[in-house]
């Protein structure tokens, strides 16, 4: 079954995927007051990978994802890669679920076991993944509008508390902390976008992958930059990295004539909804990859066992909020560099070679074909 | 259904399988003894044409389905005063009568008994002439009809006051009066093996996509049911996502609404005997649109539309948020308020969830009781509801006063979006249960579930949330806001695939 997502919906899906569960964490805390520089650096560093992904998808235009992928890499390498990425995406789903369930336990329901919340989430994402990427993209647009509107309102309300002095002095400790912060941001959330590479089945036009990935990524980066810098300027650079949820804390300080107060619940709700998009996308990617790796044409029957696994996995990888914080703050582990940087670049190189050969042979084998 | 029958000498001839016989006696025999046996509403009026060659004829009609004066004046009188020339044979007789004698405006010829059966039920007169194997059918419909009145379910302050009635012909004419273009097309179908209900498909030839029309026709043709007594039957039998409680086919009692929907490229289906027209595809935004939006000033219309969206949120979400706040997140309520709420709840022995569900149930009972009762008794219900159950329940400490406010607000807000009102009760209940389980986050999970459901739904191939999930400005112009008419240059992208231009030239305005 061919599933086609309109460009603008795909873009919002990318945006929501990146912004989704990142909102409340102390992103790039290692950069200290130079957090905005870390964001800009991370954006620049992530761009080549994002562009490479879009380029590969664009070269595959005209065939569905796995067919095109097989043409580029051959049958067995692509199946092995799919298996590995299936595991990566499934683990990501577990991370996100445990982020959310731990968050809810910490801020709102201290006596409810996180596994109960994880079960609710798993049931919902199971449903979402079964409906497929088209439905998910529509869902992302519906909630994306609300999330962005809420963030805009919060930004305006926070402005009165912003202390620009928190950003100074610029580069006091040199460029090293900036780079460390940037790598932190690259790892989580920017380059987790590689999961999305496996989710879209096909695109409308040859330029569509660029129109989906590039604006989606840049908009997400901008939104996060604004939210994170604002909350850093509100809570203070030294305390920013210490809080589990600095944005939550910052928003808790909003007080408009003692009427508009206690808005942090809205951030929590926004975070839960945004994260849901991310976990559903990750589960969908995992299901698609595993189904393909084992040679099944329809992925839907793998969704349920994988979703049930996520309930267990969310308690397995991370059990407490302390570990959530660590996983967000911790920089690259080798496997993440592999999945998020090396493999995408290698696949891109193969795709280019294949396209060149295809052109030289005068055939459109590699999906290269005629330029649109 | 028809059989050969054994006959003896002198009796009517055996009946050809279904063909009308030239012998009037045979015809009458089979009509009276077989097709319409025991049916005493069928009238057989025998007469003879005038001299010099009188010929036996019979006028057959269903009693009370025809205009009797009309039949006497324009059918019987001319037939009895004229004569049929002697040299005419067989079919010529019928054609001569239709062309030279009968004064009715419609006349057609049929040659089968089964057609007589079908036609008579449509309120016509059938003339059988001795020696002629063809029957003449004259239009004389005249059953009791309800006048065209303002529809009770959709009254307006500003706008046309005509509503559909039960008569299909009248209903189609009400729409046609508003779209007098040759592009306005009507296709007829018959549904129901017993009821043979006439169903009309209405569309604009130059706007609506033909695939949509074909799809609607295909689905209606596939219906195999004994009777269709209201358009609700058709609605349920052909709609998408049948397990979802959200409607995927629109219904209206107003011809102006049907005309507007057809103009946007939708297909309308009218069913004989039902004042409710169906329109498809139906998107969620349509539930929040009212025809008055388009007749009033666009700024006020936009405001009213916003009120509808807010009301829908209020009616579905308020009890759930209230429960979440008082049971899990009292720290989110301003201090003064939380003190007064807890003071009000001090003497109430039940947890909030019990209060919400009990009071919600009471409200639904009162509403359901009021709907089908005669007006004078209905008032008694509201008195009992307001005074006894509301005020007394609070003073008896069975429920808290804030809860009465929540339930009352919820109930009233539900009436603002009437097409989703029944559904809102279900949404509200599920959200309340989730909020009772997981607080605000349970509520959020419920909202996610409903949004997923809505995102997965389609109506006749069009995503249910179409105009809400787009970022194209032109497609957003008629969703939350109702932009001025001169800006609605194009028809909706998802519907009118053929001709999207709605306004021409200077964007429809002349005074700029």
Interface residues (C-beta under 8 A of the other chain):
Chain A: X6 X8 X9 X12 X104 X108 X109 X112 X116 X117 X120 X121 X124 X127 X128 X131 X135 X136 X138 X139 X141 X142 X143 X258 X259 X261 X262 X265 X268 X269 X272 X273 X276
Chain B: X328 X329 X331 X332 X334 X438 X439 X440 X441 X442 X444 X445 X447 X448 X449 X451 X452 X454 X455 X456 X463 X465 X468 X469 X470 X471 X472
